[in-house]
Amino acid sequence: MTHPEIITIEKMGIPYSADEHIKIGECLYCESNIYESSDTIESTDGMFCDIDCCHEYYEIRKR
């Protein structure tokens, strides 16, 4: 019997790292992955990967 993480790593070919980032969601605007250690913008609708995506989603213009 083998640990599930080892099986996943063998299938995906990803080297194991003890400080691996954990995915917590996707950006509402660009749909890129957002990880636990990322600087994220949270709103009542969801999360954004950065302030630019947040502004684009809500159509906020810079002056």
All heavy atoms as TSV, in Angstrom:
chain	resi	resn	atom	element	x	y	z
A	1	MET	N	N	0.846	-1.173	0.000
A	1	MET	CA	C	0.000	0.000	0.000
A	1	MET	C	C	0.900	1.247	0.000
A	1	MET	O	O	1.897	1.297	0.689
A	1	MET	CB	C	-0.897	-0.030	1.227
A	1	MET	CG	C	-1.865	1.102	1.296
A	1	MET	SD	S	-3.031	0.817	2.636
A	1	MET	CE	C	-4.480	1.356	1.838
A	2	THR	N	N	0.505	2.255	-0.783
A	2	THR	CA	C	1.289	3.475	-0.927
A	2	THR	C	C	0.452	4.682	-0.523
A	2	THR	O	O	-0.748	4.712	-0.729
A	2	THR	CB	C	1.741	3.635	-2.393
A	2	THR	OG1	O	2.400	2.445	-2.796
A	2	THR	CG2	C	2.683	4.786	-2.548
A	3	HIS	N	N	1.105	5.680	0.039
A	3	HIS	CA	C	0.430	6.894	0.466
A	3	HIS	C	C	-0.181	7.616	-0.752
A	3	HIS	O	O	0.447	7.675	-1.805
A	3	HIS	CB	C	1.433	7.814	1.173
A	3	HIS	CG	C	0.795	8.919	1.932
A	3	HIS	ND1	N	0.395	10.082	1.335
A	3	HIS	CD2	C	0.462	9.025	3.234
A	3	HIS	CE1	C	-0.154	10.870	2.235
A	3	HIS	NE2	N	-0.114	10.249	3.402
A	4	PRO	N	N	-1.401	8.162	-0.639
A	4	PRO	CA	C	-2.063	8.825	-1.775
A	4	PRO	C	C	-1.263	9.974	-2.398
A	4	PRO	O	O	-1.314	10.177	-3.604
A	4	PRO	CB	C	-3.361	9.359	-1.174
A	4	PRO	CG	C	-3.610	8.533	0.035
A	4	PRO	CD	C	-2.272	8.102	0.526
A	5	GLU	N	N	-0.502	10.718	-1.597
A	5	GLU	CA	C	0.314	11.802	-2.148
A	5	GLU	C	C	1.402	11.270	-3.071
A	5	GLU	O	O	1.699	11.864	-4.097
A	5	GLU	CB	C	0.942	12.635	-1.031
A	5	GLU	CG	C	-0.040	13.519	-0.303
A	5	GLU	CD	C	0.628	14.365	0.764
A	5	GLU	OE1	O	1.862	14.331	0.896
A	5	GLU	OE2	O	-0.110	15.067	1.470
A	6	ILE	N	N	1.979	10.135	-2.711
A	6	ILE	CA	C	3.021	9.533	-3.542
A	6	ILE	C	C	2.441	9.071	-4.870
A	6	ILE	O	O	3.031	9.292	-5.933
A	6	ILE	CB	C	3.707	8.367	-2.799
A	6	ILE	CG1	C	4.453	8.905	-1.573
A	6	ILE	CG2	C	4.652	7.608	-3.725
A	6	ILE	CD1	C	4.996	7.836	-0.665
A	7	ILE	N	N	1.267	8.467	-4.835
A	7	ILE	CA	C	0.607	8.008	-6.065
A	7	ILE	C	C	0.310	9.198	-6.979
A	7	ILE	O	O	0.561	9.153	-8.179
A	7	ILE	CB	C	-0.680	7.233	-5.737
A	7	ILE	CG1	C	-0.325	5.932	-5.011
A	7	ILE	CG2	C	-1.481	6.942	-7.002
A	7	ILE	CD1	C	-1.509	5.188	-4.459
A	8	THR	N	N	-0.201	10.293	-6.413
A	8	THR	CA	C	-0.499	11.491	-7.193
A	8	THR	C	C	0.755	12.060	-7.823
A	8	THR	O	O	0.763	12.438	-9.000
A	8	THR	CB	C	-1.167	12.563	-6.296
A	8	THR	OG1	O	-2.340	12.013	-5.713
A	8	THR	CG2	C	-1.522	13.797	-7.097
A	9	ILE	N	N	1.835	12.127	-7.066
A	9	ILE	CA	C	3.096	12.664	-7.575
A	9	ILE	C	C	3.634	11.782	-8.695
A	9	ILE	O	O	4.117	12.281	-9.712
A	9	ILE	CB	C	4.112	12.810	-6.429
A	9	ILE	CG1	C	3.653	13.919	-5.487
A	9	ILE	CG2	C	5.506	13.100	-6.959
A	9	ILE	CD1	C	4.372	13.950	-4.171
A	10	GLU	N	N	3.526	10.476	-8.554
A	10	GLU	CA	C	4.001	9.572	-9.590
A	10	GLU	C	C	3.197	9.740	-10.873
A	10	GLU	O	O	3.743	9.711	-11.972
A	10	GLU	CB	C	3.935	8.126	-9.104
A	10	GLU	CG	C	4.975	7.802	-8.058
A	10	GLU	CD	C	4.824	6.400	-7.485
A	10	GLU	OE1	O	3.785	5.750	-7.743
A	10	GLU	OE2	O	5.736	5.970	-6.775
A	11	LYS	N	N	1.889	9.949	-10.765
A	11	LYS	CA	C	1.043	10.117	-11.939
A	11	LYS	C	C	1.276	11.453	-12.618
A	11	LYS	O	O	1.323	11.550	-13.831
A	11	LYS	CB	C	-0.434	10.013	-11.557
A	11	LYS	CG	C	-0.886	8.618	-11.237
A	11	LYS	CD	C	-2.364	8.619	-10.871
A	11	LYS	CE	C	-2.817	7.243	-10.472
A	11	LYS	NZ	N	-4.227	7.234	-10.029
A	12	MET	N	N	1.412	12.537	-11.840
A	12	MET	CA	C	1.506	13.875	-12.397
A	12	MET	C	C	2.939	14.323	-12.654
A	12	MET	O	O	3.163	15.307	-13.332
A	12	MET	CB	C	0.813	14.879	-11.467
A	12	MET	CG	C	-0.661	14.572	-11.298
A	12	MET	SD	S	-1.487	15.738	-10.267
A	12	MET	CE	C	-1.558	17.134	-11.387
A	13	GLY	N	N	3.897	13.646	-12.087
A	13	GLY	CA	C	5.291	13.992	-12.297
A	13	GLY	C	C	5.718	15.268	-11.602
A	13	GLY	O	O	6.656	15.919	-12.019
A	14	ILE	N	N	5.030	15.656	-10.556
A	14	ILE	CA	C	5.354	16.867	-9.819
A	14	ILE	C	C	6.247	16.490	-8.639
A	14	ILE	O	O	5.880	15.629	-7.853
A	14	ILE	CB	C	4.077	17.565	-9.303
A	14	ILE	CG1	C	3.183	17.935	-10.476
A	14	ILE	CG2	C	4.416	18.784	-8.471
A	14	ILE	CD1	C	1.825	18.424	-10.069
A	15	PRO	N	N	7.400	17.127	-8.499
A	15	PRO	CA	C	8.255	16.812	-7.354
A	15	PRO	C	C	7.599	17.254	-6.041
A	15	PRO	O	O	6.980	18.313	-5.985
A	15	PRO	CB	C	9.536	17.593	-7.616
A	15	PRO	CG	C	9.135	18.655	-8.552
A	15	PRO	CD	C	7.976	18.136	-9.352
A	16	TYR	N	N	7.710	16.449	-5.038
A	16	TYR	CA	C	7.104	16.752	-3.739
A	16	TYR	C	C	7.880	17.851	-3.033
A	16	TYR	O	O	9.096	17.871	-3.034
A	16	TYR	CB	C	7.075	15.497	-2.857
A	16	TYR	CG	C	6.523	15.771	-1.487
A	16	TYR	CD1	C	5.173	16.001	-1.300
A	16	TYR	CD2	C	7.356	15.833	-0.382
A	16	TYR	CE1	C	4.656	16.267	-0.044
A	16	TYR	CE2	C	6.856	16.095	0.879
A	16	TYR	CZ	C	5.504	16.311	1.047
A	16	TYR	OH	O	5.002	16.585	2.288
A	17	SER	N	N	7.148	18.780	-2.461
A	17	SER	CA	C	7.751	19.862	-1.707
A	17	SER	C	C	6.961	20.040	-0.420
A	17	SER	O	O	5.736	20.127	-0.442
A	17	SER	CB	C	7.725	21.151	-2.520
A	17	SER	OG	O	8.175	22.211	-1.728
A	18	ALA	N	N	7.642	20.108	0.692
A	18	ALA	CA	C	6.963	20.232	1.986
A	18	ALA	C	C	6.226	21.558	2.113
A	18	ALA	O	O	5.214	21.651	2.790
A	18	ALA	CB	C	7.971	20.086	3.116
A	19	ASP	N	N	6.716	22.601	1.437
A	19	ASP	CA	C	6.060	23.899	1.521
A	19	ASP	C	C	5.216	24.198	0.276
A	19	ASP	O	O	5.117	25.319	-0.174
A	19	ASP	CB	C	7.085	25.012	1.753
A	19	ASP	CG	C	8.125	25.075	0.651
A	19	ASP	OD1	O	8.138	24.173	-0.207
A	19	ASP	OD2	O	8.911	26.020	0.653
A	20	GLU	N	N	4.619	23.159	-0.281
A	20	GLU	CA	C	3.790	23.291	-1.472
A	20	GLU	C	C	2.589	24.181	-1.173
A	20	GLU	O	O	1.975	24.086	-0.121
A	20	GLU	CB	C	3.328	21.904	-1.921
A	20	GLU	CG	C	2.589	21.902	-3.227
A	20	GLU	CD	C	2.270	20.489	-3.675
A	20	GLU	OE1	O	3.061	19.587	-3.391
A	20	GLU	OE2	O	1.235	20.315	-4.290
A	21	HIS	N	N	2.259	25.065	-2.117
A	21	HIS	CA	C	1.143	25.976	-1.942
A	21	HIS	C	C	-0.176	25.243	-2.180
A	21	HIS	O	O	-0.278	24.404	-3.059
A	21	HIS	CB	C	1.257	27.154	-2.895
A	21	HIS	CG	C	2.525	27.915	-2.736
A	21	HIS	ND1	N	2.806	28.669	-1.618
A	21	HIS	CD2	C	3.605	28.037	-3.525
A	21	HIS	CE1	C	3.982	29.214	-1.744
A	21	HIS	NE2	N	4.504	28.844	-2.889
A	22	ILE	N	N	-1.179	25.590	-1.410
A	22	ILE	CA	C	-2.475	24.940	-1.501
A	22	ILE	C	C	-3.432	25.857	-2.255
A	22	ILE	O	O	-3.598	27.024	-1.914
A	22	ILE	CB	C	-3.026	24.636	-0.101
A	22	ILE	CG1	C	-2.079	23.681	0.610
A	22	ILE	CG2	C	-4.426	24.062	-0.180
A	22	ILE	CD1	C	-2.381	23.491	2.073
A	23	LYS	N	N	-4.059	25.312	-3.295
A	23	LYS	CA	C	-5.014	26.083	-4.093
A	23	LYS	C	C	-6.276	26.319	-3.272
A	23	LYS	O	O	-6.835	25.395	-2.692
A	23	LYS	CB	C	-5.359	25.327	-5.371
A	23	LYS	CG	C	-6.340	26.052	-6.248
A	23	LYS	CD	C	-6.649	25.243	-7.488
A	23	LYS	CE	C	-7.789	25.863	-8.236
A	23	LYS	NZ	N	-8.202	25.080	-9.384
A	24	ILE	N	N	-6.722	27.599	-3.227
A	24	ILE	CA	C	-7.923	27.922	-2.462
A	24	ILE	C	C	-9.066	28.408	-3.352
A	24	ILE	O	O	-10.165	28.627	-2.872
A	24	ILE	CB	C	-7.639	28.974	-1.374
A	24	ILE	CG1	C	-7.059	30.249	-1.969
A	24	ILE	CG2	C	-6.744	28.403	-0.293
A	24	ILE	CD1	C	-6.928	31.378	-0.972
A	25	GLY	N	N	-8.803	28.566	-4.639
A	25	GLY	CA	C	-9.863	28.992	-5.540
A	25	GLY	C	C	-9.331	29.508	-6.857
A	25	GLY	O	O	-8.169	29.318	-7.187
A	26	GLU	N	N	-10.226	30.173	-7.621
A	26	GLU	CA	C	-9.875	30.760	-8.902
A	26	GLU	C	C	-10.315	32.211	-8.932
A	26	GLU	O	O	-11.297	32.580	-8.301
A	26	GLU	CB	C	-10.546	30.004	-10.049
A	26	GLU	CG	C	-10.033	28.613	-10.252
A	26	GLU	CD	C	-10.686	27.925	-11.434
A	26	GLU	OE1	O	-11.690	28.452	-11.962
A	26	GLU	OE2	O	-10.189	26.867	-11.820
A	27	CYS	N	N	-9.606	32.999	-9.702
A	27	CYS	CA	C	-9.942	34.405	-9.879
A	27	CYS	C	C	-11.258	34.508	-10.647
A	27	CYS	O	O	-11.451	33.815	-11.654
A	27	CYS	CB	C	-8.824	35.109	-10.638
A	27	CYS	SG	S	-9.146	36.849	-10.993
A	28	LEU	N	N	-12.166	35.355	-10.188
A	28	LEU	CA	C	-13.446	35.527	-10.871
A	28	LEU	C	C	-13.293	36.128	-12.262
A	28	LEU	O	O	-14.093	35.850	-13.146
A	28	LEU	CB	C	-14.378	36.439	-10.058
A	28	LEU	CG	C	-15.068	35.830	-8.864
A	28	LEU	CD1	C	-15.895	36.890	-8.137
A	28	LEU	CD2	C	-15.957	34.682	-9.272
A	29	TYR	N	N	-12.257	36.942	-12.465
A	29	TYR	CA	C	-12.096	37.622	-13.746
A	29	TYR	C	C	-11.273	36.808	-14.741
A	29	TYR	O	O	-11.743	36.483	-15.811
A	29	TYR	CB	C	-11.485	39.009	-13.540
A	29	TYR	CG	C	-11.385	39.794	-14.820
A	29	TYR	CD1	C	-12.529	40.305	-15.409
A	29	TYR	CD2	C	-10.166	40.002	-15.434
A	29	TYR	CE1	C	-12.454	41.010	-16.597
A	29	TYR	CE2	C	-10.073	40.712	-16.612
A	29	TYR	CZ	C	-11.220	41.214	-17.195
A	29	TYR	OH	O	-11.142	41.907	-18.371
A	30	CYS	N	N	-10.053	36.467	-14.388
A	30	CYS	CA	C	-9.163	35.787	-15.341
A	30	CYS	C	C	-9.123	34.271	-15.160
A	30	CYS	O	O	-8.477	33.577	-15.939
A	30	CYS	CB	C	-7.756	36.366	-15.267
A	30	CYS	SG	S	-6.873	35.959	-13.745
A	31	GLU	N	N	-9.757	33.766	-14.128
A	31	GLU	CA	C	-9.858	32.325	-13.833
A	31	GLU	C	C	-8.517	31.653	-13.561
A	31	GLU	O	O	-8.383	30.448	-13.690
A	31	GLU	CB	C	-10.601	31.605	-14.953
A	31	GLU	CG	C	-12.020	32.082	-15.119
A	31	GLU	CD	C	-12.766	31.393	-16.241
A	31	GLU	OE1	O	-12.154	30.564	-16.950
A	31	GLU	OE2	O	-13.960	31.671	-16.408
A	32	SER	N	N	-7.507	32.419	-13.163
A	32	SER	CA	C	-6.234	31.813	-12.796
A	32	SER	C	C	-6.337	31.256	-11.375
A	32	SER	O	O	-7.185	31.678	-10.593
A	32	SER	CB	C	-5.090	32.835	-12.884
A	32	SER	OG	O	-5.291	33.868	-11.953
A	33	ASN	N	N	-5.496	30.304	-11.069
A	33	ASN	CA	C	-5.517	29.677	-9.749
A	33	ASN	C	C	-5.036	30.644	-8.677
A	33	ASN	O	O	-4.098	31.400	-8.900
A	33	ASN	CB	C	-4.628	28.432	-9.733
A	33	ASN	CG	C	-5.181	27.345	-10.613
A	33	ASN	OD1	O	-6.383	27.254	-10.836
A	33	ASN	ND2	N	-4.306	26.504	-11.118
A	34	ILE	N	N	-5.684	30.590	-7.525
A	34	ILE	CA	C	-5.280	31.391	-6.379
A	34	ILE	C	C	-4.831	30.425	-5.295
A	34	ILE	O	O	-5.540	29.480	-4.962
A	34	ILE	CB	C	-6.438	32.267	-5.867
A	34	ILE	CG1	C	-6.857	33.263	-6.947
A	34	ILE	CG2	C	-6.038	33.000	-4.592
A	34	ILE	CD1	C	-8.075	34.084	-6.583
A	35	TYR	N	N	-3.634	30.671	-4.759
A	35	TYR	CA	C	-3.054	29.788	-3.759
A	35	TYR	C	C	-3.072	30.435	-2.383
A	35	TYR	O	O	-3.188	31.652	-2.254
A	35	TYR	CB	C	-1.626	29.415	-4.155
A	35	TYR	CG	C	-1.590	28.623	-5.436
A	35	TYR	CD1	C	-1.361	29.240	-6.656
A	35	TYR	CD2	C	-1.827	27.262	-5.422
A	35	TYR	CE1	C	-1.365	28.523	-7.835
A	35	TYR	CE2	C	-1.823	26.526	-6.598
A	35	TYR	CZ	C	-1.589	27.156	-7.793
A	35	TYR	OH	O	-1.596	26.436	-8.963
A	36	GLU	N	N	-2.934	29.604	-1.374
A	36	GLU	CA	C	-3.002	30.040	0.021
A	36	GLU	C	C	-2.029	31.168	0.339
A	36	GLU	O	O	-2.346	32.072	1.092
A	36	GLU	CB	C	-2.735	28.842	0.923
A	36	GLU	CG	C	-3.090	29.049	2.356
A	36	GLU	CD	C	-2.929	27.768	3.142
A	36	GLU	OE1	O	-1.801	27.240	3.182
A	36	GLU	OE2	O	-3.926	27.296	3.686
A	37	SER	N	N	-0.867	31.161	-0.253
A	37	SER	CA	C	0.143	32.166	0.054
A	37	SER	C	C	0.082	33.385	-0.864
A	37	SER	O	O	0.869	34.297	-0.742
A	37	SER	CB	C	1.533	31.552	-0.029
A	37	SER	OG	O	1.777	31.134	-1.349
A	38	SER	N	N	-0.856	33.414	-1.801
A	38	SER	CA	C	-0.969	34.524	-2.748
A	38	SER	C	C	-1.558	35.762	-2.084
A	38	SER	O	O	-2.294	35.673	-1.109
A	38	SER	CB	C	-1.871	34.140	-3.916
A	38	SER	OG	O	-1.404	33.029	-4.595
A	39	ASP	N	N	-1.230	36.920	-2.643
A	39	ASP	CA	C	-1.887	38.158	-2.224
A	39	ASP	C	C	-3.190	38.241	-2.995
A	39	ASP	O	O	-3.186	38.427	-4.209
A	39	ASP	CB	C	-1.015	39.368	-2.543
A	39	ASP	CG	C	0.256	39.387	-1.726
A	39	ASP	OD1	O	0.206	38.877	-0.591
A	39	ASP	OD2	O	1.267	39.892	-2.218
A	40	THR	N	N	-4.292	38.084	-2.316
A	40	THR	CA	C	-5.588	38.051	-2.988
A	40	THR	C	C	-6.457	39.211	-2.557
A	40	THR	O	O	-6.248	39.812	-1.514
A	40	THR	CB	C	-6.337	36.742	-2.680
A	40	THR	OG1	O	-6.549	36.655	-1.273
A	40	THR	CG2	C	-5.556	35.541	-3.135
A	41	ILE	N	N	-7.429	39.509	-3.397
A	41	ILE	CA	C	-8.434	40.510	-3.100
A	41	ILE	C	C	-9.741	39.754	-2.937
A	41	ILE	O	O	-10.133	39.001	-3.813
A	41	ILE	CB	C	-8.564	41.535	-4.257
A	41	ILE	CG1	C	-7.223	42.141	-4.637
A	41	ILE	CG2	C	-9.597	42.595	-3.922
A	41	ILE	CD1	C	-6.571	42.934	-3.536
A	42	GLU	N	N	-10.392	39.937	-1.792
A	42	GLU	CA	C	-11.651	39.247	-1.552
A	42	GLU	C	C	-12.803	40.243	-1.555
A	42	GLU	O	O	-12.683	41.346	-1.031
A	42	GLU	CB	C	-11.602	38.516	-0.220
A	42	GLU	CG	C	-10.608	37.379	-0.198
A	42	GLU	CD	C	-10.659	36.586	1.087
A	42	GLU	OE1	O	-11.762	36.348	1.598
A	42	GLU	OE2	O	-9.581	36.236	1.568
A	43	SER	N	N	-13.902	39.848	-2.183
A	43	SER	CA	C	-15.114	40.662	-2.169
A	43	SER	C	C	-16.276	39.758	-1.775
A	43	SER	O	O	-16.093	38.560	-1.545
A	43	SER	CB	C	-15.362	41.275	-3.547
A	43	SER	OG	O	-15.788	40.286	-4.449
A	44	THR	N	N	-17.456	40.324	-1.726
A	44	THR	CA	C	-18.625	39.510	-1.375
A	44	THR	C	C	-18.953	38.514	-2.479
A	44	THR	O	O	-19.567	37.493	-2.218
A	44	THR	CB	C	-19.855	40.389	-1.099
A	44	THR	OG1	O	-20.089	41.217	-2.238
A	44	THR	CG2	C	-19.640	41.261	0.122
A	45	ASP	N	N	-18.523	38.802	-3.710
A	45	ASP	CA	C	-18.783	37.902	-4.833
A	45	ASP	C	C	-17.790	36.751	-4.913
A	45	ASP	O	O	-18.105	35.692	-5.428
A	45	ASP	CB	C	-18.735	38.675	-6.157
A	45	ASP	CG	C	-19.828	39.718	-6.241
A	45	ASP	OD1	O	-20.869	39.542	-5.607
A	45	ASP	OD2	O	-19.626	40.720	-6.944
A	46	GLY	N	N	-16.561	36.974	-4.456
A	46	GLY	CA	C	-15.533	35.948	-4.555
A	46	GLY	C	C	-14.141	36.525	-4.399
A	46	GLY	O	O	-13.963	37.557	-3.763
A	47	MET	N	N	-13.154	35.877	-5.047
A	47	MET	CA	C	-11.762	36.280	-4.920
A	47	MET	C	C	-11.181	36.673	-6.270
A	47	MET	O	O	-11.609	36.173	-7.310
A	47	MET	CB	C	-10.928	35.129	-4.356
A	47	MET	CG	C	-11.282	34.759	-2.946
A	47	MET	SD	S	-10.181	33.498	-2.266
A	47	MET	CE	C	-10.581	32.102	-3.274
A	48	PHE	N	N	-10.167	37.545	-6.204
A	48	PHE	CA	C	-9.447	37.981	-7.391
A	48	PHE	C	C	-7.961	37.813	-7.137
A	48	PHE	O	O	-7.499	37.971	-6.011
A	48	PHE	CB	C	-9.755	39.453	-7.697
A	48	PHE	CG	C	-11.220	39.705	-7.937
A	48	PHE	CD1	C	-12.035	40.134	-6.917
A	48	PHE	CD2	C	-11.767	39.492	-9.189
A	48	PHE	CE1	C	-13.382	40.356	-7.124
A	48	PHE	CE2	C	-13.117	39.706	-9.410
A	48	PHE	CZ	C	-13.927	40.137	-8.386
A	49	CYS	N	N	-7.200	37.528	-8.195
A	49	CYS	CA	C	-5.760	37.302	-8.027
A	49	CYS	C	C	-5.003	38.591	-7.746
A	49	CYS	O	O	-3.973	38.562	-7.094
A	49	CYS	CB	C	-5.175	36.580	-9.234
A	49	CYS	SG	S	-5.358	37.443	-10.793
A	50	ASP	N	N	-5.505	39.735	-8.227
A	50	ASP	CA	C	-4.881	41.024	-7.921
A	50	ASP	C	C	-5.910	42.139	-8.085
A	50	ASP	O	O	-7.036	41.909	-8.502
A	50	ASP	CB	C	-3.639	41.276	-8.783
A	50	ASP	CG	C	-3.938	41.278	-10.271
A	50	ASP	OD1	O	-5.111	41.427	-10.668
A	50	ASP	OD2	O	-2.980	41.139	-11.046
A	51	ILE	N	N	-5.496	43.351	-7.761
A	51	ILE	CA	C	-6.413	44.490	-7.778
A	51	ILE	C	C	-6.846	44.833	-9.204
A	51	ILE	O	O	-7.961	45.306	-9.424
A	51	ILE	CB	C	-5.792	45.712	-7.045
A	51	ILE	CG1	C	-6.854	46.772	-6.747
A	51	ILE	CG2	C	-4.653	46.299	-7.846
A	51	ILE	CD1	C	-7.856	46.374	-5.722
A	52	ASP	N	N	-5.983	44.583	-10.195
A	52	ASP	CA	C	-6.342	44.875	-11.582
A	52	ASP	C	C	-7.517	44.022	-12.059
A	52	ASP	O	O	-8.426	44.516	-12.727
A	52	ASP	CB	C	-5.139	44.677	-12.503
A	52	ASP	CG	C	-4.031	45.686	-12.231
A	52	ASP	OD1	O	-4.357	46.820	-11.813
A	52	ASP	OD2	O	-2.858	45.336	-12.425
A	53	CYS	N	N	-7.507	42.744	-11.718
A	53	CYS	CA	C	-8.620	41.864	-12.082
A	53	CYS	C	C	-9.899	42.306	-11.375
A	53	CYS	O	O	-10.983	42.262	-11.955
A	53	CYS	CB	C	-8.307	40.410	-11.748
A	53	CYS	SG	S	-7.213	39.619	-12.940
A	54	CYS	N	N	-9.767	42.740	-10.138
A	54	CYS	CA	C	-10.921	43.225	-9.378
A	54	CYS	C	C	-11.518	44.450	-10.066
A	54	CYS	O	O	-12.736	44.549	-10.261
A	54	CYS	CB	C	-10.505	43.554	-7.952
A	54	CYS	SG	S	-11.847	44.130	-6.905
A	55	HIS	N	N	-10.664	45.398	-10.476
A	55	HIS	CA	C	-11.139	46.604	-11.150
A	55	HIS	C	C	-11.798	46.279	-12.487
A	55	HIS	O	O	-12.823	46.851	-12.838
A	55	HIS	CB	C	-9.988	47.581	-11.363
A	55	HIS	CG	C	-9.577	48.268	-10.104
A	55	HIS	ND1	N	-8.481	49.100	-10.056
A	55	HIS	CD2	C	-10.085	48.263	-8.852
A	55	HIS	CE1	C	-8.340	49.571	-8.829
A	55	HIS	NE2	N	-9.306	49.059	-8.076
A	56	GLU	N	N	-11.212	45.359	-13.239
A	56	GLU	CA	C	-11.789	44.967	-14.523
A	56	GLU	C	C	-13.141	44.288	-14.342
A	56	GLU	O	O	-14.073	44.536	-15.104
A	56	GLU	CB	C	-10.834	44.035	-15.284
A	56	GLU	CG	C	-9.579	44.711	-15.784
A	56	GLU	CD	C	-9.854	45.724	-16.882
A	56	GLU	OE1	O	-10.794	45.541	-17.671
A	56	GLU	OE2	O	-9.118	46.722	-16.934
A	57	TYR	N	N	-13.253	43.424	-13.359
A	57	TYR	CA	C	-14.501	42.691	-13.112
A	57	TYR	C	C	-15.646	43.646	-12.776
A	57	TYR	O	O	-16.751	43.515	-13.291
A	57	TYR	CB	C	-14.295	41.688	-11.968
A	57	TYR	CG	C	-15.503	40.836	-11.673
A	57	TYR	CD1	C	-15.776	39.701	-12.441
A	57	TYR	CD2	C	-16.360	41.126	-10.618
A	57	TYR	CE1	C	-16.872	38.907	-12.169
A	57	TYR	CE2	C	-17.458	40.340	-10.340
A	57	TYR	CZ	C	-17.706	39.231	-11.118
A	57	TYR	OH	O	-18.811	38.437	-10.853
A	58	TYR	N	N	-15.374	44.629	-11.920
A	58	TYR	CA	C	-16.392	45.584	-11.510
A	58	TYR	C	C	-16.430	46.831	-12.411
A	58	TYR	O	O	-17.184	47.763	-12.144
A	58	TYR	CB	C	-16.188	46.016	-10.054
A	58	TYR	CG	C	-16.465	44.898	-9.089
A	58	TYR	CD1	C	-15.459	44.350	-8.307
A	58	TYR	CD2	C	-17.758	44.389	-8.947
A	58	TYR	CE1	C	-15.725	43.331	-7.408
A	58	TYR	CE2	C	-18.032	43.372	-8.059
A	58	TYR	CZ	C	-17.012	42.841	-7.298
A	58	TYR	OH	O	-17.280	41.831	-6.406
A	59	GLU	N	N	-15.606	46.834	-13.472
A	59	GLU	CA	C	-15.516	47.940	-14.421
A	59	GLU	C	C	-15.210	49.267	-13.742
A	59	GLU	O	O	-15.839	50.291	-13.998
A	59	GLU	CB	C	-16.779	48.017	-15.274
A	59	GLU	CG	C	-17.002	46.781	-16.090
A	59	GLU	CD	C	-18.272	46.813	-16.919
A	59	GLU	OE1	O	-19.050	47.783	-16.808
A	59	GLU	OE2	O	-18.483	45.860	-17.686
A	60	ILE	N	N	-14.223	49.231	-12.838
A	60	ILE	CA	C	-13.753	50.438	-12.144
A	60	ILE	C	C	-12.634	51.037	-12.974
A	60	ILE	O	O	-11.677	50.352	-13.322
A	60	ILE	CB	C	-13.254	50.100	-10.734
A	60	ILE	CG1	C	-14.387	49.498	-9.900
A	60	ILE	CG2	C	-12.654	51.329	-10.059
A	60	ILE	CD1	C	-13.934	48.926	-8.573
A	61	ARG	N	N	-12.738	52.300	-13.288
A	61	ARG	CA	C	-11.721	52.964	-14.124
A	61	ARG	C	C	-10.819	53.835	-13.264
A	61	ARG	O	O	-11.273	54.492	-12.333
A	61	ARG	CB	C	-12.394	53.804	-15.190
A	61	ARG	CG	C	-13.227	52.967	-16.100
A	61	ARG	CD	C	-13.990	53.830	-17.061
A	61	ARG	NE	N	-15.029	53.025	-17.663
A	61	ARG	CZ	C	-15.141	52.801	-18.942
A	61	ARG	NH1	N	-14.281	53.335	-19.783
A	61	ARG	NH2	N	-16.087	52.048	-19.412
A	62	LYS	N	N	-9.551	53.849	-13.621
A	62	LYS	CA	C	-8.577	54.687	-12.908
A	62	LYS	C	C	-8.598	56.070	-13.536
A	62	LYS	O	O	-8.747	56.233	-14.734
A	62	LYS	CB	C	-7.177	54.095	-13.010
A	62	LYS	CG	C	-7.040	52.784	-12.322
A	62	LYS	CD	C	-5.645	52.257	-12.482
A	62	LYS	CE	C	-5.521	50.895	-11.847
A	62	LYS	NZ	N	-4.186	50.340	-12.003
A	63	ARG	N	N	-8.447	57.087	-12.713
A	63	ARG	CA	C	-8.406	58.459	-13.234
A	63	ARG	C	C	-7.033	58.997	-13.196
A	63	ARG	O	O	-6.197	58.693	-12.495
A	63	ARG	CB	C	-9.319	59.352	-12.400
A	63	ARG	CG	C	-10.753	59.017	-12.627
A	63	ARG	CD	C	-11.603	59.989	-11.887
A	63	ARG	NE	N	-12.986	59.648	-12.135
A	63	ARG	CZ	C	-13.972	60.473	-11.935
A	63	ARG	NH1	N	-13.736	61.665	-11.459
A	63	ARG	NH2	N	-15.191	60.121	-12.171
